[in-house]
Amino acid sequence: MVGDGAHGAWDARGSQGAPGGAEAVPAMPLTPPAPPMPRQAPAAGPLLGEWLRTPRPEAGPGIWRYGHRPRPPEDPDRLDDRQLLGGAALALLCGLLVWSLNYNGYLPPLMWPLDWFTPDSWKGDGIFVTAAYVYYALVAVLLAWIFGRIGHWGEVWRRYVRPRLSGPDAGAAGAAPAAVPEGGPGDPAVWPQLRAVGEHAAADRLTAEVHAGRMNDVDYVRIDRAWQVVRARPSHLPSFTEAVLDRGAAAFTHPSGDRDLPARAARHDLLTGQVRLGAAPDEDRNPHAYRGVSLALEPALLSTSLLVVGPSAAGKTSRVVRPVVESLALQALAGRAAVVAVGTAGSGLGSDEAYDVVIRLGSPGSAHDLDLYGGTEDPDEAAAVLAEALVGDAPGGPGVQGSEADTRRAATALAQLIGPYRAAHGRFPSVPELRELLDGVPVALAALRQACEAAGDGAALRELDARERQSGRPGDPGPLLADRIALLDRPAFAGFFDTSGTTRPFAMRDLEHPLRVRIDLPERGHAEASRLLARLLLAQFTTCAATRDERSLFACLVLDDAAHTLTPASVRAVQRLRTANAGVVLALRSLDEVPEPLRAAAVGAVGCRVVLSGVSTWDGEVFAQAWGREWVKTEDVTHNPDFSGGLVRRGLRGIRTLFTGVRATTRSVTVRTVQRERWSASDLAHKVPPGHAVVSLTTVRGEASPPVLTRLGE
């Protein structure tokens, strides 16, 4: 069967099923408990069939594709509104004047053709009167055509009249892509992909679910993903058909049984994986292709990672981070993503019901635990990740290289302790045990040596000997590591980071499954511990995401407060996530929360940047440099005293100067092409309105959008 032996996946209570074969549809078992019906409408707008048939044309990076109408190419000769309307009005008046003069007989030449081609026998007859009216009508049409061309009446119609007749987007966009005919062979609501291979019964069952309203957008995308797996493994086709016929829209449900989120705060399009971020105003500051369109984020963009910078209350969480987390949670239900959202309690990242695992570090009521070592069994990897979290931000030698050297020495010291401990006990040390070893407690070191001798592990004994020789020397990282690990050896964390094997804590290795995880960091009284844990989670994620076996799922770590989490190693690791189908979302109040040597590197390491209103000019300077310059045309106007003309003209200018006090000048205009910053530091600090942000996006293929002023939340 398609879902037999699916990967061990977390259920809604955080337990893990038995592992099985790798040939299964990832985390899409066919026989989970009967799921509840969706708790809300699948889409807060059109019905599912209409939503499926809405065209989604290809567009630039970050453009909301659902119902998008591409703008026509920019016309360099386009007249501005005043010039266009003024010219049209003038042409209309001139046309009426010519018509009036002709009608009253002041323009005889216009009537000559009527006299030339009218027989004398018709004159004075009714036929002549009819011919005259017809001729007048032809003259009126001719005058309307001539003066309409002169006054650009066609452009007035296209720019002002037709949009009011056809809708608000008709003037700003080009022709709308044709929608798929309802019930036609290409209608996605009738599942043509199944009918093409002869599975008409399964297609009919799913079509009936769509028409009856029992299927939502998550169901459609989830079943379509399972179908894509079947196309790659045709041997699973019979089990796929059986599951669809048996369960309909509830086939291949997420292991939690959920088919939708309890509530949605943003607008989503799961067919493209997009979540709507805001709308770009139609103004000259924005690039032509992005004026008046909606901007959106998707995994193809988040794979280059996202940096959000803005002061408190600017809307980082509510308008950027929360929609991204919500979108990834929906895609996890569809079997296409895994997300870990990290913030403080009550930070607004969604309710507990929207997640499979909720870890409240430091809270006695937490139902889940966190693996301190990220689920790895390699002592060297565990030591490197733990060292990055413990001393990655500690001031070391001069420059970035000195700090990295200190981190490597710390990783070596940790490996010399946790490696022998694992060899002797079959597990890694707990936080209190690791603290004692780093402190050099004689009893703890002697017990570890005896255990290694009993196990007969000579390599572990040599590691212990090396640690004992290095301890106490100048520059030994042991005391600093002990001080840092002591931040986690507090009563508030007594029930966490269990390594005894009696519990199953969450580890980043579990992101091979479509999990929705929220980790609440302690906010009060444990600020340093929260920063340490955030660095630990970032180091674990970048390590595990790059070494996953199942990369078809997009994995994302969201840090709602990434202050003091970036280190030289983590910045490089973030760049490597692009090839691993993974990314991180980092939210900062200011770049001051990043070490100064890393600020430019951190901004350059991410492909997507969101700068909200209220940033400082110092932060704006870094982003202005990252966005670079562009060629623009500028006009330099020069005013010089006017000495031209004869005696009379000069005298008149002198009288004017005497009465007004302003000398007559000549005006000369020089047009130049120069390089200018797309957004200067001053503009970012003072010209971004409240509720707006400047957004630039980059795909994993390298397609980049220019910085776009965006009104968030629309």
N, C-alpha and C positions, 0 to 999 in steps of 0.2 A: 504494500500500500504506500501511497505517497507520503503519509505522515508516520509510518511505522518507525520506531526508534529515532524519533526526532532528537536533536541535540538536547542534552540536559538543560532545561529552561526553568527560570524562576516562575513560580505561580504567584498569585496575589498576596500570599503570606510570606514570600521570600524563600520557601523551601525549594529544593532542586530535584528534578526528576532523574531517573536513571539514564545514563548516557547510552547511546546506541550508535547505529551505523551512520556513516557520512553521506550516504546516498539519499537521505531524507530531505524533504522540503524543510529548510531551517525554521525550527520553532513553530511549525504549523501542523500540529497533530490533528488527525481527523476525528478523534473520539474524546475530546475533553468534555467536562460537565456541560450540560445544556446551558448556553449563555442567555442572559436576559435580553429582552428586546432593547433597542436603543432608547436612551432616556430623553432624547430630544430629536427634532427634525434633522435629517442628514445634512441639509444645507439650508442656511437661513435666507433663502431667496428662491431660486427656481427649483422646480422638481428635478429629480435625479436624471430623467430622460432628457429634459431640456438642458441641464447642466452638462451632460455628456456630449450633446450635439453642438454646443457652442464652440465656434472655431477658436483655435489657439495658434495663431500664426507665429512663425519664428520672429524673434525680436532681439534687440541688443541686450547686453548683460544687465540684469536687474529689472527689466521692464515686465510688468504684470501682463501675462499673455492671454488671460481669459477675456475673450471678447475684444482684444486689442485691435485698434485700427491704426495701421502705420501712417505716419504723417508724410505728406508729399515732400519731395526734395525742396530744400530751401531755394527760393528765387532771389538772386542777388539784385534784380531790378524791381523788387517788390516795393510799391509805394506805401508810405505810411498812411494812417487813417485820415489825417487832416488833408493831406495832399490828394488822396483818392476821393474823399467826399467833396472837397472843394472843387476839384476838377469836374466831377460828375455834375454838381449843381451848376457850375458855369456852362458846361456843355448843354445842359437842359435848358437854361435860360436862352442861350444863343439859338438853339433849335426852335424854341417857341417864337423867338423874334423873327427868324427867317420864315417860319410858317405864317406868322401874322402878316408880314410884309407881302408874302406871296398871295395870301388869301384876299388881301385888300387891294391887289393889283399893282403893288409897287415894284414887283419883280417880273416884268413881262417875259423875259427869256424863259422862265420856267414853264410858261403856258404855251410857248411856241410849238412844241411837239404836238399838243392837242389840236392846234389850228392846222398844222401841216397834214396830219393824218385823218382829219375829219372831213368827209365829203360835204360840199356846200348844200346838198339836198337835205342833210341831217340837221343843219343849223336851224335853231328855232323850234325843233321838234323834240318830243319826249325822249327819243333815243339819244339826242345830243346831251340832254340833262343827265341821263344815266351814265353816258360815257364820261362826262365831266366829273361826276362823283367818283367813278372808278379811277380816273386819272388823279384826282386829289388824294385818294387813298394810297395810290402808288407813290405819289410825291411824299406823303407823310411817312410811309415805310422807308423810302430812300433817305429822308432827313433823319429819321430815328436811327437807321443803320450807321449813317455817317457820323452823327454826333454821339451815338452810343460808342462807336469805336474811339472817337476822340476823348470822350469822358470816361472810358473804361467802365461802362455800365455792367458788362459781364462780370468783371471782378467784384463790383458792388453786390451783385446778385449772389455770387459764390461765397463772399465773405460775410455778408450781413443778413441776407434774406433767406437763403437756403438752410443755414443752420437753425433758424427759428421754425422752419417748416419740418425739418428732418430730425431734429434733436440737438442737444447741446454739443455733441462731439463731432458733428458732421463737418463743421468748418475747420476744425483743427486737425482732423485726420483725413486720410485718404479713403478710398472705397473699402467698405467693410468686407472681409472674407465671407464667402458664401457658407452658410450653415449646412450641416449634413441633413438631407431630407429625412423626415420622420418615417420610420418603417422601411427605408430603403436598404439596399444590400450593404451600404457602408455605415449604417446607423449603429454606433457602439452599444446602444441600449438593447439590441437584439443579438449581441455577441457574435458578430460575423467571424471572429477568429476561431470559434468552436465549430461553426457551421462549415468553414472551409475544409476541415479535416473529417467531416461526416458525423460529428457529435451533435446531431440535431436535438436529441432528447435532452441533453444537458443544457444546450442553448435555450430550448423552450422553457425549461424549468427556471433558469436564471432570468429570462425575459419576463416570465410571469411574476417573479419576485420584484422586478423593477416596476412593472405596471401596477402591482398591488401595493406599492409603497413599503414593502418589507425589507428593502435593500437601501443602504445609505452609501455615501461616497467611500467610507472606510471599507465597507464590504466589497464594493466593486474593485477597488485598488488591491485589496488583499487577495481576492480570488484571481485577479489578473496576474498578480505576481506568482501565485502558485501555478498558473497556466504557463508562465514564462519558464519556470523550472521544468515543467512537464515537456515543453518543447525541446529543452536541452537534454532531457532524459525520457525518450518516448516510451520506455518500459513502464513508466508510472501512469500512463494514460488510463488504463482500466480503473485503477484505484481513484484517480482524479474524478472520473465520470461517476463512480459509485458514490463518492463523498458528495458531489454536487446534487445528484438525484436524491440522496438521502436527507441532506440538511439544507439544501438551497442556499440562501444568502448567509447562513450561519456556518458554512463549510470553512475549514481551515482557520477557525477563530483563534485569536491570540490566547496563549495559555492562561491568562488571567480571566478569560471569559468575557472581557469587555469588548464591545463593538463600537464604542464612541467614548468621548470624554464627558464628564458630568456637565461641563459648560465650555463654551468657546468665546474668547474675548477678541479674537482677530478673524479676519476673513482668509480662508484657505482654499487652495485649488490643488487637491491631492493628485490629480492626473499629471500635473507638471511638478508637484512637490513644492509649490510656491506658497508663501505667506505674505500677505499684503502689508507693506511697511508704511506707506504714505503716498502722497501725490506731489508731483513736481509742478510748481506754479508755471503758468505760461508767461514767462518774462525773459527779457534779453539776457539776463545773467546765466540762464541755463542753456545748454547746447540745444540746437534746433530739434534733434531727434527725441529729446527727453522733455520737451515742453508740453505740459498738459497731460502727461501720462502718469500712471501709477507705478510705484517702485515696489519690488518684492525681493525676498530672499529665498534661496533654495539650496539643496545640498551641493550642487555644482559650484555655488559661490562660497558656501560655508566651508568647503574643503580647503579653501585658501585661508581660512580663519578670519575672524571678525574682531575688530577692536572698536569699542564704544567709549568715548570720552565726553564727559559732561559733568557739571557740578551737581550737587544734591538737589533733588526736586526738579531737575531738567527733563525727566522722563526716560532715563536709561532703562529702568526695570519695566515700567508699565507699557512703554511704547516701542521698545526694541527687544529687550531680553525676554520678557514674558511671551510675546508672539512667537519668537523663535523656539522657545521651549515647548510651547503648545503645538507648534507645527511638527516638531520632532516626535512628540508624544503620539500624535495622530499617525505619523508614519511608522512608529514602532508598533502600533496596533495593526497596521497593514503589513507588518513584516519587512519593512524596508529600512529601519533605522534603530539605533540604540542611543539613549541620551542619559547623561548624568548631570543634573542641575545642582549646583552648590551655592548656597547662600545662608543667610542667617534666618532664624525662626521668624515667621511673619514677613518675609521679604517680598511676598506676592508672586511666587513662582508656581502657584497652583495648589489646589487642595490635595489632601492625602489620597483621596479616591482616584486621582488622576495618575497615580504612580503605582508601580509594582512593589518597590522597595523604598521605604522612608527611614533614613538613619538620622536620629537626633543625638549627635555626639554630645556627651556631657549631661544628657537628660536621663534620669532613672527609668522613665517610661518608654524608652526607645525599644521597639520590638526587633531591631536588626542591629548588627555589628559590622565593623569595617575591618578588613584585613590590613594590618600594618605593612605587610610585605607585598601586597598587590597580587597574591595568589601564585607567585613564582616559587620554584623549588631550587633555583640556582642561587647559592649564597653570594656570589660576586654581583649578580644583577640586583639582588635585594639590598646589598650594601651600597651599591652605587645610587640606587633610587633613594634610599634612606639618608645617605649623606647629602644628596642634593636638597632634600627637605630640611635637614637639620642645620647645615652650615652654608647652603647655597647663597644666602643673603649676607653672610658674615663678612665684614671688611677684612680683606686679606692683604696680600702683597700689592705692589704698585700695578695698577692697570687691571684689565680683565684677565690677563694671563695669570697674574698672581692669585686672584680669587679662584680660578679654575684649578690651579696647582694645590691650593688648600683643600678644595673639594675632593681632589683625587687622593690626597693623603688621608682625609677623613674616611673615604670609601675603603681604603686599604686597611685602616685601623678597625673599621667595623667588620670587614670580611675576615680579619684575623681572629675575631671573637665569635661571630654568628656562624661561620663555617665549621669550626670545631664543635660548637654547641649542637648544630644540626647533625653532624656526624655521630655525636655521642648519644643524642636523645631522639633523633628522628624528626625533630621539629625546630622551628626557630625560637629564640628566647622571647619571653613576654617582656613588657615594658619594664617592670621592676627588676627582672633578672638582667636585662640588658643594661640598665642603669648601674647595677652593682658591678657588672663586668667592666664597664667604662670607667667607673670610679676606682677600679683596682682593689676592690674589697678582697682581702686575702682568702677568706673562707670561700667566696664564690669562685675565685680563680683556682683554688686548690681542688674544690669539688669538680670543676670542669676538667682539670687535668687528670684526676682519678678516673672520671668517666671515659675520657679519651684513651687512657692506658688500658682500661678494662675492655674497650672496644678494639684495642690493638691497631689504632689508626695513627701511624707514624707521621703522615702529612699534617694531621690536625695538631699533633704535639709540636711540630716544627712551627706552625702558625702561632701557637701560644707562646713559644719561646721568643719568636720575633716580636710579638706584642709586648712581652715583658721587658725585652731589651730597649724598646723604643719608649716605653712609658717613663715619664719623669724627665725626658730630655727636653731641651728648649725647642719649642715649636710643635710639641706633641699635641695632636688634635683631641686626645682622649678627654681632658678636662672640659673642653668646650662642648664636645659631644654629650658628655654626661650632664652638663648644665642644660643643654637644649632638650635632651630626652626627659629631663626632670619636669619639663612643662607638661608632659603627658602622664607623668607619674603622680597624679593628683587624685584626691578622693572623687572628684566629679567624673573622672575617666576610669574609675576602678573596674567597672563592668564591661569595659570595651577593649578592643584589640586582643581578643582571646586567641591564644595559639595552642591550646591544649588539645584541640581536635574534637572536643565534645560538641562544639557548635559549628555552624556553617556561615561564617561572616561573608559579606559581599566583598568581592575582589574585582579589580578591573579586568581580569582575565575572563570574567563572565560576559563581557561586551560582545562576544560572538553570538549572543542571543538578542532578540529584539526587546531589550529591557528598558523600563522607565524608572529611573532612580533619582531620588532627591536626598541630598545630604545637607542637614542643617548644622551649621557650625555654631559653637557657643559664642554669644555676642558680648556678654557682660562678665568681667572678671577674668577672662581667658583670651584677651586680644592676641597676645603673642602665640598662644597655642593654636588659635584659629588661623593665623598666618602660616604657621608651620604646617598645619594640616592641609591648607590650600596648596602650598608648595608640594606637599607629598602627593596629593591627588593629581596635580598637574604632571609631576614626574612619572607617576604610575601610569597615567593615561597615555602620555606620549610614548612610553616604552611599550606598553601592551598593545596599543593601537597599531604600532608599526610592525608587530610580530604576530598579528592575528592570522589564523588559518582561514577564517570565514570573512572575506573582505567585501562580499556583496552587500552587507549591511553598512550603511553610513553611520559612523560613530562620532559623537560630539560631546565634548565637555564644556559646560557653561559655568563660568565663574562670575556670579553677580557682583562680587567685590574682589577684584584681582590685585588689590594693593599689596605691594611687597612680595609678590609671588614670582616675578620674572627674574631669571638668572641667566648668565651667558649660555649655559647648557640648554635651558628650557627654550630660549629664543631660537637656537639652532634646531631643536627638536620640533618646534612648531612648524618650521619651514618644511621639514621632512614629512609632515602629515599629508601633504598634497598627493603623494603617490600611494597613500595607504587608505584612501577613501574615508578620511577622518578630518576633524577640524576642532578648533576651540573657539569659544566666544569669551572675550575678556572685557569686562566693564571697569572703567576707572573714573574717579572723580577728577583727576588731573594727572598729567604725566610726571608730576612731582612724586607720585607714588611708585615710579620706576627709577632705579639708579641712573644717575645722569649719563654715565658712559653707555647705557643700554637704550636710551630713549629713541635715538634715531634708528638703531637696529631693530627695536621692537616694532616701531611703526613700519619699517620696511619689510619685516618678516611676515606681516599679514597682508592679504590681498584685498580685504574689505575694511573700510574705515568709515565710522560714523562720528562726526563732530557735532555735538549739540550746542545750542545757544548758551552763552555765558562762559565760554572757555577764556583763559587768559591769553594775552599776546605772546607770552613765552611758549605756551602750548601751540598756539596758532603758527608760530614760526616753524616748528618741526613739521607740521602737516603741510604748510606752504612749500617747504622744500621737497617734501615727498611727492606732492602733486605737480611740481615743476612749473614750467612756463609754456606759453603758447604765443604764436605770431598773431598780432592784431594790428589793425589799421588805426592810426591816430591822426587827428587834425590839429595842427598848430596855427592859431590865428594871430596875425600881427597887425597892429594898428599904427600907421605912420601919418604925420601931418600932411594935409592935402595942400600943395602949392600949385596945382594945375589950374588951367583956365586963364581967361583974359582979365582985364581991369575990372569989368562989371562983376564977373563971377567972384573975384577975390574980395571986392567991396561987399557983396552980399554975405560972403562967409564972415567977413569982419564984423558986420552988423549983427549977425547971428551969435558970434562969439561974445560980443559986447553985452547982449541981452541975456544969454543963457550961461555964459561962463564956460562953455564946452567948445573946444577947438574942433574944427572939421578934420576928419582923418579918412584915410583910405584903408580898406580891409583886405589883407592878403591871407590866403589859406594854403598851408603846406600839408600834404597827405604823406605820411610815412608808415612803413611796416616795421614794427618793433616787437621785441619779446617782452611779455608782461606775465606776472604770476597769475595763475588761474584764480586762486583765492589767496590774498595776502593775509599776513598775520593780523593786521588791523581789521580787515573785513571779517575774518572769522570771529574776532573778539567783539566787534561792535555792530556788524551789519547782518547778523543772523537773527531773525525775529524769534521771540519766544514760541515754543512749540515746533520749531523748525530744526533741521539739521542739514549739514553738508555731507553727502554720501557719495563714496566712490566704491565700485565693486569690480572684482576680477574673478574670472572663471579659472578652473584648473587647466584649461587649454590656453590660457594666457590672454583671452579677450578681456579688455578692460574698458570700463566706462569712465568718462571724465567726472570730476566732482559735480554733483547735482544738488541744488538747494531743494529740500524736500519738506513738505508740511506733514509731520508725523501723525499717524492715527487716522488717516482718511483713505 
